[in-house]
Every structure is written in structure tokens, then in C-alpha cells.
């Protein structure tokens, strides 16, 4: 099992705005590096795309609560994974965001995908505030 935890990022928005934005998977295209994502398709509860022309990731929204969004892999993904986006209030107009993922990968694949996925989740966490403000 590969566990990846992004940096905890301070976002200058309230948590409800972050949860609302991140609850719609159409918005996730704004969280990924544009040069690494191809063939994006999405709706409010689902997205699929190829990453670096290597893997197709197929993601479905599983649950949304006051502080968390739970996503999970679907059939096209090369391995099973869960993603939790945790949003916590700091002050009235500030919150933190952190992305955690658990992926069921072989030890060999763990070595190959661990660092790139960690970098990707850090990029995504750092993109939340900008994505919401430029919407």
C-alpha cells in the first residue's frame, strides 16, 4: 500500500467555498498541471484523463462531508486508490487543505509512482486557492 500525504496548504478562503468548489469534479482540471493532462472528460461526480500519456485515471466522487471530499478510482485506472481532500477552518476566511491518498500498488510500482504522485498532490493542493479565485 502506497500512502501519499500532500503538504498542508493555507487557503485564503473559507472552508465552505473550498468544499463547494472541490465537490464538482469538473473543476479538477484547474488543479492539474496543464502540460501533464490529456483527454480530460468530466461531470460533477466523475472525471477521467490520461496523465503524462502513461496512465488513464478514472475517478469518482464517493462522499462529501463538511470537511472532507472522498474520491475513489474506477475501472479504467491501472490500480485501486482512494483520495481524501481534508479542508479545515483556521479563521472565518482562511482554511487549510491537505490531500491524502492510499493506493494499492505493487512494491515495484510504488517506487516508480510514489514521488511523481506526491509532487502532483502538492501541486493540486497549492492550486486550490488560485483555481477558485480565477473561476
N, C-alpha and C positions, 0 to 999 in steps of 0.2 A: 504494500500500500504506500503510495506516494502522498504525502501531505504537504501542501504549499500554503503559506500564510503571507499575504502581502504586507507592506508597510501599513501602519495605521495613519491615515491621512486626515488632517483637519480641513473641513469644508466650511466655507463662509456662507452657509445656507442652513435653514432649519431642517431637521430630520424628515419632516413630513414631505417637503419638496423633493428631497433626495429619494425617499421611498416611492413617491408618486412617479417620478421620472424613471427610476430603475425598475418599476413594476411593468413597464411597457418594453418588451424586448425589441421593438422597432428602434428604440433609442440606442441600443447597444452598438450599433455601427459607429456611433460617435465616440465610443470608448476604446476602440481598437486602432492600432497604427494602420493608416490607410494603405501603406505600401506592402503590408503583410496579409491583407484580407482580400479574397476574390470570391465571386459568385455568391454574394450576400442575398439571402431571402429571409423575410421575417414577417411576423404579425405580432399582436400584443403578447401572445403566450409562447412563442416559438421562434427560433432562428436557426439557420444553417448557413455554413460558409466554409470555404477552404482557407487554410492558414498556410502561408508560405508555399502554396502549391504542393503541399505534402499530405496533410490530413484534412478530411472533411469532418467538421464538428457540427453536431446536431444537438441543440439544447432546447429544453422545455422548462417552462416555469412550473414548479411543483407547489409552492406555497408562498404567501406573503403575509407577514405579520407587522406589528407596529414598528419593529426594529430590524427585521431580517427579511431577506429575499432568498428563497431556496430554489436553485436551478438544478437540473439533472440531465445527464446525457440521454440521448435517444439512439435509435437503431443504426444510423449511419456513422456514428462516432466509432473510432477504432478501439476504444476502451471505455469502460464504465467510469463515470465520475459524478461527484456532487459538488456544487459550488454554493457557498453561503456568503451573502453580502450582508455584513453587520453594520448598521447605522445607529450611532448612539449620540444623544444630545449632550452638548457641553454647556451651551448658553442658549438664550432664546433664538438667536440667528446663527448658531455655529454647532456643527456636529462632527463626529468622526466617521470615517468609512474604512472598512477593512474587508478584504476578500480572502476567504479560506476555501481550499479545495482538497478533496480526498479522491484520488484516482487509483483504480485497480489496474496497475501496470506491472509487467514483469520486471525483475531486477535490472535486466539489460536496458529496457525502455526507460526505466526510472533514471538511469544515468544520462540517457540521451535527452529526455524531455524535461527533466527537473529544472535546470537553470533557465531555459527559454520560457517555460510556463511561469516561473517565479517573476521573471522580467516582464512578461505580458501582464500578470495580475498587478504588479506595481504600476505599470503604465496605465492600466484601466482605472485603478484607484485614484491615481493622480489626475485623471482626465474627467472625473465626475463633475467637479465644480464648473470647469470651463464648458463642458458639454451642456449643462443645464442653463448656464448664463447666456450661451450663444444660440439657444433654441428660439 
